Amino acid sequence: MRVGVLALQGAVSEHIRSLENAGVEGVAVKHSEELSELDGLIIPGGESTTIGKLMRKYNFIEAIRDFSGQGKPVFGTCAGLIVMAKEIEGGEDAHLGLMDIKVSRNAFGRQRESFETDLTVKGLDNPLRAVFIRAPLITAVGDGVEVLSKYEDEIVTARQGHLLVSSFHPELTDDYSLHAYFVEMIKQAKQP
């Protein structure tokens, strides 16, 4: 099984390490044609407006929509969550518009308000160490979206079918359990 990490911005090598710890091959994806060779895709953090511009420049928007349209799992972390959302508060146009969620950018404040906490995530056996850096929040979810975790009553992890998002950076700790959860989603998606 090969899982790609969109390599336009963000902690690409850290996601690849977490995927490998979860027992699959992680590959950096720099060209949209590479998606055809993958079973799943992670869109990492960074700056959502910049990621959106780079995705348009390098023809990733339609390619990732097609990838998702085939039922292949996509996991967005931090800015990746914003890029996957159908609606972004504050007037920014949606990028991929894959997931029926509304998000607020930088909802947890600036860089200096970054923090770590232990989160209980539905589907994981143990609390997950979560790193929040200028993190977005999910402010509303559609009918088909399952909330997997909240922090102080705010939604920070959610799933809609083959789509997974987190407000935080699961790749910045040694805990790869959310990546393992995503790998299980991919295995389920591959079953006939």
Backbone as CSV, one residue per row, in Angstrom:
resi,resn,N_x,N_y,N_z,CA_x,CA_y,CA_z,C_x,C_y,C_z
1,MET,0.829,-1.179,0.000,0.000,0.000,0.000,0.881,1.254,0.000
2,ARG,0.533,2.186,-0.877,1.308,3.430,-0.976,0.401,4.602,-0.621
3,VAL,0.858,5.422,0.314,0.100,6.600,0.730,0.937,7.834,0.451
4,GLY,0.357,8.769,-0.282,1.071,9.982,-0.639,0.891,11.080,0.390
5,VAL,1.890,11.949,0.469,1.801,13.171,1.266,2.046,14.323,0.297
6,LEU,1.047,15.178,0.141,1.172,16.306,-0.780,2.354,17.169,-0.351
7,ALA,3.345,17.289,-1.228,4.618,17.913,-0.854,4.739,19.331,-1.403
8,LEU,3.722,20.149,-1.157,3.781,21.554,-1.572,4.229,22.440,-0.419
9,GLN,3.933,22.023,0.798,4.259,22.787,1.996,3.995,21.883,3.190
10,GLY,4.588,22.176,4.330,4.256,21.446,5.550,5.237,20.343,5.904
11,ALA,4.860,19.591,6.944,5.734,18.580,7.548,5.642,17.252,6.795
12,VAL,6.133,17.247,5.573,5.999,16.084,4.691,6.763,14.878,5.243
13,SER,8.027,15.056,5.595,8.839,13.919,6.053,8.298,13.354,7.359
14,GLU,7.719,14.202,8.222,7.149,13.728,9.482,5.915,12.850,9.229
15,HIS,5.083,13.247,8.255,3.934,12.412,7.891,4.398,11.076,7.307
16,ILE,5.428,11.113,6.463,5.954,9.884,5.866,6.472,8.947,6.964
17,ARG,7.183,9.496,7.948,7.681,8.690,9.074,6.508,8.042,9.822
18,SER,5.440,8.830,10.094,4.271,8.293,10.812,3.589,7.186,10.003
19,LEU,3.491,7.373,8.683,2.902,6.341,7.826,3.732,5.068,7.862
20,GLU,5.050,5.210,7.795,5.926,4.041,7.828,5.824,3.322,9.170
21,ASN,5.692,4.095,10.268,5.485,3.490,11.588,4.159,2.729,11.630
22,ALA,3.178,3.195,10.830,1.871,2.527,10.759,1.884,1.358,9.767
23,GLY,3.045,1.087,9.149,3.206,-0.118,8.346,2.965,0.015,6.852
24,VAL,2.943,1.245,6.332,2.745,1.429,4.891,3.849,2.323,4.314
25,GLU,3.971,2.294,2.994,4.945,3.133,2.318,4.373,4.542,2.173
26,GLY,5.122,5.531,2.640,4.740,6.929,2.473,5.602,7.566,1.398
27,VAL,4.987,8.319,0.492,5.733,8.950,-0.597,5.363,10.426,-0.712
28,ALA,6.360,11.255,-0.986,6.124,12.683,-1.220,5.547,12.856,-2.624
29,VAL,4.449,13.595,-2.720,3.765,13.798,-4.003,3.988,15.238,-4.473
30,LYS,4.674,15.361,-5.618,4.985,16.687,-6.155,4.293,16.967,-7.478
31,HIS,3.741,15.931,-8.112,3.076,16.081,-9.412,1.731,15.370,-9.377
32,SER,0.726,15.984,-9.958,-0.630,15.430,-9.889,-0.732,14.041,-10.525
33,GLU,0.118,13.748,-11.522,0.081,12.433,-12.182,0.410,11.301,-11.206
34,GLU,1.148,11.624,-10.129,1.563,10.598,-9.170,0.379,10.041,-8.375
35,LEU,-0.735,10.762,-8.337,-1.891,10.318,-7.556,-2.416,8.964,-8.021
36,SER,-2.293,8.664,-9.310,-2.833,7.411,-9.847,-2.154,6.179,-9.242
37,GLU,-0.960,6.361,-8.673,-0.204,5.240,-8.099,-0.469,5.050,-6.604
38,LEU,-1.406,5.845,-6.034,-1.591,5.871,-4.583,-2.912,5.266,-4.145
39,ASP,-2.923,4.785,-2.890,-4.133,4.247,-2.275,-4.793,5.257,-1.345
40,GLY,-4.044,6.257,-0.901,-4.557,7.292,-0.010,-3.665,8.516,-0.108
41,LEU,-4.151,9.655,0.426,-3.398,10.909,0.329,-3.562,11.717,1.603
42,ILE,-2.452,12.277,2.088,-2.480,13.213,3.208,-2.160,14.607,2.684
43,ILE,-2.979,15.577,3.095,-2.710,16.984,2.795,-2.249,17.614,4.113
44,PRO,-0.960,17.937,4.223,-0.418,18.396,5.508,-0.719,19.868,5.787
45,GLY,-0.239,20.304,6.956,-0.397,21.696,7.361,0.481,22.628,6.551
46,GLY,0.461,23.873,6.951,1.153,24.950,6.254,0.261,26.170,6.292
47,GLU,0.144,26.867,5.190,-0.732,28.034,5.124,-1.749,27.762,4.027
48,SER,-3.030,27.726,4.393,-4.067,27.223,3.478,-4.184,28.019,2.180
49,THR,-4.060,29.346,2.262,-4.171,30.157,1.044,-3.022,29.828,0.091
50,THR,-1.818,29.688,0.644,-0.640,29.345,-0.165,-0.786,27.947,-0.764
51,ILE,-1.229,26.983,0.070,-1.421,25.622,-0.429,-2.438,25.627,-1.563
52,GLY,-3.537,26.367,-1.378,-4.566,26.458,-2.418,-4.017,27.011,-3.722
53,LYS,-3.203,28.069,-3.627,-2.596,28.663,-4.833,-1.662,27.676,-5.518
54,LEU,-0.844,26.980,-4.718,0.099,26.005,-5.291,-0.650,24.826,-5.908
55,MET,-1.758,24.408,-5.280,-2.553,23.307,-5.833,-3.136,23.705,-7.191
56,ARG,-3.548,24.957,-7.305,-4.066,25.430,-8.595,-2.944,25.518,-9.624
57,LYS,-1.806,26.044,-9.208,-0.665,26.220,-10.116,-0.186,24.879,-10.679
58,TYR,-0.191,23.839,-9.832,0.345,22.537,-10.242,-0.754,21.514,-10.560
59,ASN,-1.951,22.005,-10.858,-3.068,21.172,-11.343,-3.480,20.059,-10.377
60,PHE,-3.477,20.372,-9.075,-3.882,19.380,-8.088,-5.365,19.434,-7.741
61,ILE,-6.041,20.552,-7.960,-7.435,20.687,-7.511,-8.317,19.596,-8.127
62,GLU,-8.405,19.566,-9.449,-9.256,18.555,-10.100,-8.709,17.147,-9.890
63,ALA,-7.382,17.019,-9.868,-6.773,15.695,-9.694,-7.138,15.097,-8.334
64,ILE,-7.113,15.919,-7.275,-7.463,15.409,-5.940,-8.967,15.180,-5.848
65,ARG,-9.759,16.032,-6.466,-11.216,15.794,-6.492,-11.526,14.467,-7.184
66,ASP,-10.843,14.183,-8.292,-11.030,12.908,-8.996,-10.587,11.733,-8.118
67,PHE,-9.440,11.886,-7.463,-8.892,10.872,-6.557,-9.927,10.540,-5.482
68,SER,-10.463,11.573,-4.838,-11.484,11.398,-3.810,-12.766,10.815,-4.400
69,GLY,-13.099,11.246,-5.606,-14.296,10.758,-6.285,-14.265,9.259,-6.557
70,GLN,-13.050,8.694,-6.595,-12.893,7.240,-6.770,-13.024,6.505,-5.436
71,GLY,-13.319,7.248,-4.375,-13.452,6.644,-3.051,-12.141,6.430,-2.335
72,LYS,-11.062,7.012,-2.868,-9.756,6.859,-2.218,-9.656,7.843,-1.043
73,PRO,-9.237,7.350,0.142,-9.213,8.185,1.333,-8.235,9.363,1.255
74,VAL,-8.681,10.481,1.833,-7.883,11.709,1.914,-7.939,12.192,3.363
75,PHE,-6.781,12.579,3.893,-6.637,13.014,5.287,-5.991,14.395,5.280
76,GLY,-6.691,15.381,5.806,-6.165,16.744,5.884,-5.864,17.136,7.316
77,THR,-4.638,17.613,7.569,-4.256,18.048,8.917,-4.010,19.554,8.916
78,CYS,-4.554,20.250,9.910,-4.401,21.693,10.094,-4.811,22.442,8.824
79,ALA,-3.886,23.029,8.092,-4.257,23.733,6.853,-4.880,22.774,5.842
80,GLY,-4.494,21.500,5.882,-5.099,20.501,5.005,-6.591,20.352,5.265
81,LEU,-6.984,20.506,6.536,-8.402,20.504,6.904,-9.120,21.666,6.208
82,ILE,-8.523,22.852,6.265,-9.120,24.046,5.639,-9.283,23.823,4.139
83,VAL,-8.246,23.283,3.506,-8.251,23.064,2.061,-9.350,22.075,1.645
84,MET,-9.697,21.133,2.544,-10.710,20.120,2.226,-12.141,20.598,2.472
85,ALA,-12.311,21.667,3.238,-13.637,22.118,3.663,-14.476,22.704,2.527
86,LYS,-15.797,22.511,2.641,-16.727,23.114,1.668,-16.915,24.597,1.926
87,GLU,-16.712,25.039,3.193,-16.923,26.446,3.511,-15.876,26.940,4.496
88,ILE,-15.309,28.120,4.202,-14.301,28.740,5.059,-14.866,30.081,5.534
89,GLU,-14.920,30.269,6.850,-15.421,31.532,7.384,-14.496,32.682,6.985
90,GLY,-15.063,33.859,6.825,-14.261,35.029,6.509,-14.147,35.320,5.027
91,GLY,-14.892,34.596,4.208,-14.963,34.937,2.790,-13.960,34.282,1.874
92,GLU,-12.995,33.527,2.415,-12.037,32.820,1.543,-12.788,31.745,0.757
93,ASP,-12.541,31.693,-0.539,-13.188,30.668,-1.363,-12.698,29.278,-0.967
94,ALA,-13.598,28.304,-1.039,-13.214,26.915,-0.782,-12.200,26.473,-1.834
95,HIS,-11.323,25.566,-1.451,-10.295,25.068,-2.372,-10.769,23.760,-3.017
96,LEU,-10.708,22.659,-2.270,-11.162,21.366,-2.803,-12.663,21.177,-2.605
97,GLY,-13.193,21.695,-1.509,-14.619,21.566,-1.223,-15.084,20.122,-1.101
98,LEU,-14.244,19.255,-0.557,-14.553,17.823,-0.492,-15.471,17.460,0.670
99,MET,-15.267,18.103,1.799,-15.909,17.653,3.036,-16.947,18.657,3.495
100,ASP,-18.084,18.154,3.937,-19.221,18.999,4.313,-19.021,19.591,5.705
101,ILE,-18.008,20.463,5.801,-17.702,21.142,7.065,-17.480,22.624,6.794
102,LYS,-17.705,23.421,7.836,-17.400,24.849,7.812,-16.268,25.062,8.805
103,VAL,-15.246,25.814,8.406,-14.068,25.982,9.261,-13.741,27.447,9.504
104,SER,-13.091,27.668,10.647,-12.584,28.986,11.008,-11.066,28.888,11.061
105,ARG,-10.397,29.714,10.273,-8.925,29.691,10.225,-8.336,30.302,11.487
106,ASN,-7.167,29.812,11.910,-6.434,30.355,13.063,-7.329,30.574,14.276
107,ALA,-8.293,29.694,14.473,-9.274,29.865,15.550,-8.632,29.828,16.933
108,PHE,-7.509,29.140,17.049,-6.837,29.046,18.340,-5.797,30.158,18.538
109,GLY,-5.776,31.134,17.636,-4.852,32.252,17.818,-3.561,32.109,17.049
110,ARG,-2.618,32.953,17.405,-1.338,33.043,16.706,-0.367,31.940,17.140
111,GLN,0.808,31.978,16.559,1.863,30.981,16.822,2.131,30.835,18.327
112,ARG,2.188,31.948,19.054,2.539,31.879,20.474,1.444,31.207,21.316
113,GLU,0.224,31.088,20.750,-0.841,30.381,21.460,-0.851,28.883,21.133
114,SER,0.201,28.399,20.479,0.300,26.977,20.164,0.402,26.183,21.464
115,PHE,-0.111,24.941,21.445,-0.097,24.120,22.655,-0.218,22.647,22.287
116,GLU,0.031,21.796,23.285,-0.152,20.350,23.150,-1.148,19.885,24.197
117,THR,-1.902,18.854,23.857,-2.847,18.281,24.809,-3.110,16.821,24.447
118,ASP,-3.677,16.080,25.389,-4.103,14.711,25.112,-5.575,14.723,24.750
119,LEU,-5.921,14.103,23.628,-7.297,14.081,23.127,-7.830,12.656,23.108
120,THR,-9.074,12.508,23.492,-9.766,11.243,23.296,-10.394,11.302,21.907
121,VAL,-10.019,10.359,21.034,-10.515,10.337,19.659,-11.300,9.048,19.453
122,LYS,-12.536,9.180,18.996,-13.385,8.017,18.732,-12.674,7.105,17.726
123,GLY,-12.590,5.808,18.061,-11.926,4.855,17.176,-10.493,4.552,17.578
124,LEU,-9.930,5.346,18.518,-8.574,5.079,19.007,-8.666,4.529,20.423
125,ASP,-7.804,3.555,20.743,-7.840,2.905,22.048,-7.360,3.802,23.182
126,ASN,-6.396,4.662,22.895,-5.784,5.498,23.931,-5.857,6.966,23.543
127,PRO,-5.762,7.877,24.540,-5.711,9.296,24.198,-4.532,9.593,23.262
128,LEU,-4.744,10.531,22.374,-3.748,10.907,21.357,-3.112,12.232,21.758
129,ARG,-1.789,12.313,21.669,-1.093,13.580,21.921,-1.278,14.446,20.681
130,ALA,-1.864,15.636,20.852,-2.170,16.508,19.722,-1.433,17.840,19.865
131,VAL,-0.794,18.270,18.773,-0.055,19.527,18.732,-0.862,20.525,17.902
132,PHE,-1.284,21.607,18.545,-2.065,22.653,17.877,-1.166,23.853,17.599
133,ILE,-1.005,24.200,16.302,-0.184,25.349,15.899,-1.032,26.218,14.977
134,ARG,-1.422,27.404,15.455,-2.293,28.300,14.660,-3.438,27.497,14.039
135,ALA,-4.060,26.680,14.862,-4.987,25.662,14.375,-6.356,26.225,13.992
136,PRO,-6.961,25.627,12.960,-8.342,25.963,12.605,-9.316,25.162,13.472
137,LEU,-10.565,25.546,13.408,-11.631,24.817,14.089,-12.714,24.464,13.103
138,ILE,-13.391,23.356,13.335,-14.575,23.016,12.559,-15.765,23.624,13.301
139,THR,-16.433,24.598,12.679,-17.522,25.310,13.359,-18.891,24.736,13.034
140,ALA,-19.005,23.934,11.976,-20.270,23.290,11.626,-19.985,22.066,10.777
141,VAL,-20.837,21.034,10.935,-20.692,19.813,10.144,-22.021,19.464,9.490
142,GLY,-21.937,18.866,8.290,-23.118,18.394,7.581,-23.591,17.061,8.142
143,ASP,-24.714,16.585,7.628,-25.355,15.362,8.137,-24.457,14.133,8.074
144,GLY,-23.646,13.995,7.037,-22.841,12.794,6.866,-21.508,12.829,7.568
145,VAL,-21.261,13.851,8.389,-19.954,14.018,9.037,-20.017,13.522,10.478
146,GLU,-19.083,12.647,10.837,-18.988,12.126,12.195,-17.902,12.880,12.964
147,VAL,-18.267,13.447,14.106,-17.298,14.136,14.966,-16.531,13.069,15.747
148,LEU,-15.203,13.073,15.608,-14.378,12.065,16.289,-13.765,12.590,17.585
149,SER,-13.539,13.904,17.681,-13.019,14.460,18.937,-13.291,15.955,19.017
150,LYS,-13.352,16.410,20.284,-13.521,17.838,20.571,-12.468,18.252,21.594
151,TYR,-12.108,19.527,21.534,-11.244,20.127,22.552,-12.002,21.336,23.086
152,GLU,-12.261,21.356,24.392,-13.045,22.432,25.019,-14.335,22.688,24.243
153,ASP,-15.015,21.606,23.909,-16.311,21.622,23.229,-16.258,22.123,21.779
154,GLU,-15.068,22.220,21.213,-14.903,22.623,19.811,-14.455,21.401,19.002
155,ILE,-14.985,21.240,17.793,-14.678,20.068,16.972,-13.273,20.189,16.373
156,VAL,-12.445,19.164,16.623,-11.062,19.205,16.123,-10.666,17.981,15.288
157,THR,-11.521,16.945,15.260,-11.278,15.774,14.403,-12.627,15.301,13.885
158,ALA,-12.695,15.006,12.571,-13.966,14.561,11.992,-13.704,13.648,10.800
159,ARG,-14.748,12.868,10.493,-14.665,11.940,9.361,-15.973,11.983,8.578
160,GLN,-15.849,11.930,7.280,-17.009,11.802,6.394,-16.681,10.720,5.372
161,GLY,-17.151,9.495,5.636,-16.860,8.391,4.723,-15.370,8.144,4.599
162,HIS,-14.811,8.384,3.415,-13.381,8.148,3.162,-12.516,9.391,3.403
163,LEU,-13.110,10.420,4.019,-12.398,11.676,4.288,-12.177,11.845,5.786
164,LEU,-10.977,12.266,6.172,-10.604,12.449,7.573,-9.900,13.794,7.714
165,VAL,-10.210,14.536,8.783,-9.525,15.813,9.033,-9.211,15.972,10.515
166,SER,-8.120,16.695,10.783,-7.780,17.072,12.160,-7.272,18.513,12.165
167,SER,-7.652,19.251,13.210,-7.201,20.640,13.380,-5.734,20.699,13.769
168,PHE,-5.261,19.623,14.354,-3.920,19.573,14.935,-2.947,18.831,14.011
169,HIS,-1.708,18.713,14.481,-0.623,18.066,13.727,-0.289,16.718,14.373
170,PRO,-0.906,15.612,13.926,-0.592,14.314,14.537,0.799,13.816,14.176
171,GLU,1.390,14.404,13.150,2.708,13.951,12.688,3.862,14.487,13.532
172,LEU,3.578,15.439,14.441,4.653,16.082,15.202,4.926,15.424,16.554
173,THR,4.344,14.239,16.766,4.663,13.459,17.966,5.053,12.051,17.522
174,ASP,5.449,11.228,18.492,5.796,9.835,18.179,4.564,8.942,18.129
175,ASP,3.392,9.498,18.436,2.142,8.739,18.436,1.585,8.726,17.011
176,TYR,1.610,7.550,16.378,1.144,7.461,14.986,-0.234,6.800,14.895
177,SER,-0.976,6.780,16.007,-2.256,6.066,16.027,-3.296,6.668,15.076
178,LEU,-3.293,7.982,14.858,-4.266,8.554,13.910,-3.877,8.198,12.473
179,HIS,-2.591,8.097,12.201,-2.141,7.628,10.886,-2.544,6.158,10.689
180,ALA,-2.431,5.358,11.763,-2.843,3.954,11.684,-4.353,3.860,11.440
181,TYR,-5.114,4.759,12.047,-6.566,4.816,11.814,-6.840,5.115,10.339
182,PHE,-6.085,6.059,9.780,-6.232,6.410,8.359,-5.864,5.212,7.472
183,VAL,-4.814,4.488,7.833,-4.419,3.296,7.073,-5.556,2.266,7.083
184,GLU,-6.235,2.108,8.219,-7.385,1.200,8.286,-8.507,1.681,7.361
185,MET,-8.716,2.986,7.282,-9.708,3.537,6.353,-9.371,3.152,4.911
186,ILE,-8.087,3.204,4.584,-7.642,2.846,3.230,-7.888,1.368,2.960
187,LYS,-7.571,0.520,3.958,-7.798,-0.922,3.795,-9.274,-1.203,3.561
188,GLN,-10.157,-0.519,4.305,-11.606,-0.685,4.130,-12.040,-0.236,2.736
189,ALA,-11.462,0.865,2.272,-11.831,1.402,0.962,-11.412,0.471,-0.177
190,LYS,-10.335,-0.295,0.037,-9.822,-1.199,-1.006,-10.612,-2.500,-1.101
191,GLN,-11.397,-2.797,-0.072,-12.167,-4.043,-0.094,-13.324,-3.934,-1.090
192,PRO,-13.556,-4.980,-1.875,-14.634,-4.914,-2.884,-16.022,-4.864,-2.242
